[in-house]
Amino acid sequence: MSKKVEKRVFKIKEDLDFFDDELEKYQFIIDLGKKLSAFKDEDKITKHIVHGCTSQVWLTCTQKQGVLIFKGTSDAIIVKGLVYILLEIFSNLDAKEINDSEDDILYELGLSEIITPNRQSGVMGMIKKIKEYAKKV
């Protein structure tokens, strides 16, 4: 895993570990989702949908000065927070750094213990979509 990804995962894990209670962690994740930048309705199209999610999730990717910039949203509030976390980890990296990252970020963050298997599958789907975008550049 690249040092940048490792550092970003560590920072988010540190923030999550601040909370002892699962409900507090959930609330923190929900609050993160409220920080997502606006997502255009015209970007809510089939090619941007993430497969494997119970709720609807859209991810877009643009390339600027050699790095990839992701935007995303969901129709579920807890998932918006998970989208935010992944965008914080993967945005502003080059394709190699993204493709070299581990897929088990859920475990690294300690989220596999608090989110449902369906949500875990959705996060894995988001990571897969991010890596698909990175492979196309």
Phi, psi and omega in degrees: 000139181294155180300322179297313180296314180303314181295318181292318178298316180300317181297315179293320178298319177301316178297316180294322181291344177298331182263129179276324187271137180300321180296324177294322177296317177302314181298320178299315180297317177300316179297323176299319180300331179289345180272354181302139176289158182305141180244124184292137177301326180291347175271355178275069182238166186306317185292345179260358181287141176266125179274148180101356180262141175290316176270171179275132178227135176238137176228135174239161181219133171232155178248133180217122178051043174084358178241159180261137179240123182254145171230151180197168176199174178211163175268003179242133187295320180292323181291327175303320178295321178293322175299313180303314180301312181293324178294323177296324181284316191259339181291150179066033173241158174276167185302320181297316179299323179290311183293334179277353183284156179286150177276346187268044180295328177304314180294315180302321181279346184081014181281338182297341180274340186243343179255152185295158177304324178296318179292322177300317178298321178296317178297319178297323176296322178294316179298318179299316180297318178300316179292327176297316177300317183294328180287338183278348182266000000 
